[in-house]
Amino acid sequence: MKADIRYFLIIIFLITFPKVAFGNNQIKIGLLAPFTGEFENIGKSIISSARIALNKINNDNISIFPRDTKGNNLETLKQVEELYTQGVRIFIGPVFNKNLKGLEKFKDAYFLSLTNKILNNPKNVISAGINARSQFNAIKKYQKLNELEKTLVLIPKKDYKEEIEHAIKETRLKAKKVFYYDTEPTKLTKQIEKVTKYRIRKQNLEDEISRIENSNEDNKEKKLENLNKKDTLGKIGYDSVIIADFDESFKSVVTSLLYTDVSPKNKFIITLNQWFDESLLKEKNLQPIYYPSINKQNLDAFTDKFFEKFNYKPNYLSLLSYDLIGLIYYLSLKNEALEISKSFKTQNTFKGKIGIFKIKDNKINHQLNFYEIKNGKLKEIF
């Protein structure tokens, strides 16, 4: 291929190449995470995963410099300034999108942030999280597999709305209609009624029952019996619904769809990465549900190894930080220590614990798996 595409299985690399000479090049990585305060558990998990990766690499020429951001933007800038004066030019973190402000002044430094937001970030920030574009790419693939041509996309009026809009545009997702809704319970059901034409379908049923009652049709009683078992009459005009929401808010939307006689049993209910939320397995009335996510088998294996070593389960972001350590190490073998940043601009494809991810033009996109929750069980589709 004309493009410079490098495919590398990071985890195998870490195991089979424990000692590689760097010459005099010292690879310094700043690790920016909240180690105290409200989000200290996230930081604790991230640094533990980084240490596992370092042990696998087993090379004295790569060092990590953890710094506590406290989840605060000013503290983040302070810690970056300190490491920057010590010659650090590659950072993993910050964790939160709100802490990216001001990083653009460190022009020759690169930040592999764990955020999944990609819009309006400083040019030297590479968002390594599972972004909306990656998720909609997987959804688009699922649409094609099932020949879904009439998709309704439901987007909540939340702070990530623009990210969803951008992802739909970039992936050229097939969407018959995009509808925005308020998550406030008192407003939600009425909005879902509107977009699914519930009142019209309800009236259609009442009109048909009245017509049959006043008619002399054959099998009149049987027809009325069947109609009285229905809640509505008529089509909603969609073969699938994508709900760009999470947790209880997502469940509320599906519940509203059920109320308006739109069942997951006859319409594909698709959502975004739910991080294998086990509570969804218990909600059998909301199933089947479909969503993209990372490689579950790799996640479980990593979680078991992590728990065995530290006696607690890791945060999902820690798996990402593990892969990023391996990624930087691999790139350092292909470039001088101060030239690694150039690799983020060319096209590279990697496979780590989290799955396959691609880098191009300072952007990371993940090639995700796709899952079905049905009858209380999780199944991988691709």
N, C-alpha and C positions, 0 to 999 in steps of 0.2 A: 504493500500500500504506500501511496505517496506520503501520507501523513506519518509522522514519527510516533507510532503507537507502541508502547512497551507494556507488555502484560506480565505481571509478577505476582506470585502467590506469597504474600508477606509472611504468613505464619510458617510456611515451609522454609522460607528464607531464614527466618529467625532461628529455626531449629538446626538447620544444616550448615549455616555459616556463622558459627559462634565467634570466630576471631578473624578479622580482616584488617590489614594494615591501613592506617590513614596517613602515614607519614607524620608530619608535624601539625596536621589539621585537627583542631579541637572543635567538635560540634557542640555548641551550647544551645540548649533549648530552654526558654523561659516558660514555666507552667503557671498560668494565671487562673486561679480558681478561688472560691470562697471557702477558706479553712476555718473561719469563725463566723458567728452570727447565725442568722435565720437559715442559711443554705449550707451550713458547714458539712452536713452529711453528704451533699453532692461533691464538695471539694475533697472530702476524705476518700470517697470512692474513686474519684478521678486520679488522685495521686497514688493510691494503692495499685490501680491498674497500670499506671505509668511505670511503677517499680517492677511489676511482673514483666512488662515489655523489656525493661533494661536488663533484667536478669536473663531473659532469653537471648538478647543481643550479646551480652557479656563482653563488652568492649570498653576499655577505660577512656577512649577518646570521645565518647559521647556522654554528655552530662546534662542533667535536668536541674533547673534552678526554680523551685516552687516559690511562689509569692502569693500571699493572702490578699485578695481584692476586696474581701468583706462584702462582695456583691454590690460594690459602690463604684461609681464612675471616677470620682476624684481619687480614690484610693488605687484604682486600676492604673490611672495615669502616673501616679506617684511611683508605683512598683515598676512600671515599664521604664520610666525615666532612670531609675536606679540600675536596672539590668542593662539598659541601652548603653549607659556610660561604661559598663563592664564588657562591652563588645557583643552582647547578645543581639542577634538580628532575626532569629526565628522563634516564634512564640506559639504555644498551644493555649488557646483561650483568647479573650475572656469567654465565660460561659454564656452570659446574657447579652442580648442585643443592645440593651440600654447602656452597656459599658463600653461600646465601641466608639463613642463620641470622643474626638480629640486624638485618636490614634494616627490620623493622617499626617500629623507633623513628624512622625518617625518614618520618613519617606523610604529609606532603604531597609526597613524592617518588614517582615511579613507575619501576619497573625492568622493562625488556623483556628478560627473561632468555632465553638461548639453550637452556636445558634443555627437555627434552620431558616432564618430570614435572610434574603439576598438583596432586597431593594434598599437603595440609598445608603449602602455601607461605604466606608472609606475604601479607596482603591487598593490599599495594601492589606485588606481583610478578605480572607477566603472563608466563606461559610461552609463548614464541614458537616453541619447537621442534616437531617433528613428533610430536605426542602420540599416545598409544594410541587415544584416542577418534576422532581423525581417521582413523587407519588402519582401525579397525573399521567406521567409516562406509563406507569404500570397499569393504571386504570384504563388508559387508552388501549393498551394491549389486551386487557380483559374484554373491553367493549368489542374489539375486533373478533376475538375468539367466539363470542356469543352473538355476534351480528346485532349489537344494540345500536339502533339508529335514532331513537327518540328519547334522549336522556334529559331529565329535569335536574338542574343543579341548584341546590339550596345552600346559600351562603349566609351565615350569621353576620349581623352588623357588629363585628368585633375588630380589634386592632390589626388582625392579620388579613382583613378583607382584600387589600390591594395585592398581597402575596398570592392569594388564590386567583384573582383576576389575571394577574401577570402569568401565572402558570397555565391557566386555560388557554390564553392567547399564544404563549410560546410553544405549547405542545399541540396546538390546533385540535383540541379535544372536540369531539362531536357533541354538541349540546343544543337541544331543541329550544330550551328556555333556561335562563338564569334568573333566579328569584332570591331577593334579599329579605331576611326576616329578623324581627326582634326576638331575643331569647327570653324576654319577660313572659312568664307563664300565662298571664292574663291576656296577652296579645297573640301569643304563638298559635294557638289552635285556630283562631279566626283567620290568621294569615294562611295557614295550611288549607283551611276550608276554601279560601279564595283561589289558591293556585291549583287545587285539585278539582275545582268546580263542584264542590260537595253539595252546595245548596241546589244547584241545577240538577244534579243527578238524583238528589233526594226528591225534588219535585217531579222529576221524570217518573220515579217509582210510584208516587202518589197518583199521578195522572193516569198511569197505566193500570193501576189497581182499580181506579174509578171507572176507567173505560171498560175493563173486563166485567166489572160488576153490573154495568148497565148494558151489557151486550148479550147476544144469544149464541155466543160461540160454543163450539163443541169442547168438551173437557174443561168447561169453565171453572169448576171447583178445583180441579187439579192445577190449572194455571194460577189461580188465586193462591192456592196453597204454596206453590213455588215462589210466587212473588212476595208473599208475606214472610218468607224466610230471608229475603234480601234486605239490605240496608239502603242500597242505592241502585240506580239503573242507568247504565251508560258508561262510556269509556272516559278515562282521564286524559288520554292522548299521549301517554308516555309508556315506554317499556322498561324504564329504569330510573332510579332516583339516586343522585350523589348528594350526600349530606356532609358538608365540610365542617364538621363539628366533633366534639369530644365529650367523654365522660357523661355526666347526668344530662347535660344539655343535648347531647346526641340522642340519648334515650328518650328524652321528652319529645323530640321531633318525630321519632319513629312511632311513639305512642299516639301522637297527634295524627299521623298518617293512618294508623289503625282505626282511630275514631272516625276518620273521614272515609273509611272503607277502602283503604289502599293497603293491601296486605303484602308482606315480604314473600308470601307463598306464590303470588302471581306477578309481582314486580321485583326486579333486582334492586335490593337496597345496598348501596355501596357507600363506604365512608373512607376517611383518611386513616393514616397509621394510628392504631389504637394501642400500640405497644403491648399486645397480647393481654389486654385487660380481662382478667379472669371473671369479673362480675358479668361480662357479656355472655359467658357460657351458661350462666344461670337464667338468663332472660330468654327462655325458649319461645315466648310469644312474639319476640322481636326478630326471630330468626326465620330464614337464613340471612346472614350479614356477610358482606365481602369487603376486604380492605387490603392495601399493600403494607408491607413492613419488611424488616430486615430478616436475615436468615435465622429462623427459630432454632434449628439444630445447633448452629454455632453459638447462638446466645445461651442455650441451655448448658452446653459443654463449658463455656467460659464461666457461667454463673457457678457451676459446680466446682470448678477449679478455684475460683475466687473465694467461695465460701469455705472450702477446705483449708485455705491459707489464712483467711482473716476472720472466719466465723461470723460473717454477715453477708447478706446479698448485695451485689453492686447495683448502683444506679445505671440505667441504660446508657447514659452519656459516657460512662467509664469504658465501655466497650469501644466507643469511638476514639477515645483518647489513647487506648491501647494500639489501635490500628494506626493512628497518626504518628506515634513514636516510630513504628516500623516503617511507615512511609518516608519519614524524614531520613531515617537511617539508610534506606535504599537509595534515595536521591543523592545522599552525600557520597555514595560510592561512585556515582556517575558524574559528579561535579566537585569542584573545589568547594570548601566550606562556605565561602562567601558568594558562590554562584548558584547555590541550591534554589534560590528564589526564581531563577530563570526557568526552572522545570515546571513551575506552576503556570507558565504562560503557554508552553507547548502542550501537545495532546499526549496524555499518558493514561493507561488503563491499569488498575490495580485490583487485586482481590485480597481482602483481609477477612478478619473474623466477622465483621458486620455484613459482608457481602462484596459485590463488585462495585467499585466507584471510579468515575472518570474525572480527570482534571483537564481543563482547557480554558484559556483566557482568564485565569485566576478564579475559576468557578469549579465546584465539585458537584457532580450529579451522581446519585446512587442508582444502581440497577437492582430494583427491589423484587422480592418475592410477593406472591399474592395468596391470600388465605380466605377460607370459608368457615364460618361458624354455623353449624346446623345440628339440630337435635342435641345441643349441649356439648358438641365436640368440635375441635379445631382441625381443619384439613388444609394442607398445602396444595394449591392448584398449579402454580408454577414458581 
